[in-house]
Every structure is written in structure tokens, then in C-alpha cells.
Amino acid sequence: MAESARTRDRAVRSIELKVPLLRGRGDAEDDDLGGTLVVAAAPWPGGGHVWVTSYVPPPRGERLWRLGAALLALKIC
């Protein structure tokens, strides 16, 4: 929001999360870890600012694909 106020233009930032977003829910799987938090802010025509955030989860099965790629790379070498 501070950047948007300073530049008087839209500002968008993304933050990579390395921990579970919802702790203690009991049914968290490994694929639920991490993700990206996207935050955007822009000046409002009548004064002030408007902002929005969105959580983008990591792709399902990403760790399995990484493991498969690592095993394939080891087999090729």
C-alpha cells in the first residue's frame, strides 16, 4: 500500500510461503505446504486506496514430480 501511495499507481507483490497456511487443522498433507500470497493495491479515484490479497496454493503433486525428475536425472547420469 505504501508503494502505491508513493507512486500513485498500482502495486503488486507476491510472497512465497514456506509453512502451512492453516496450522492445526489435522488433515494437512505435504502438498498443502507453502504456496504464494499475492497482494495488490491501487489508488481509488475518489481518494484513498483499494487493496486485495489472494492465496495461490502450490500445484498438487509437485513434490512427486520433483522426485520423479530427480530419479530420472540420476538414471541418465
Secondary structure by P-SEA (a helix, b strand, c coil): caaaaaacbbbbbbbbbccccccccccccccccbbbbbbbbbbbccccccbbbbbbccccaaaaaaaaaaaaaaaac
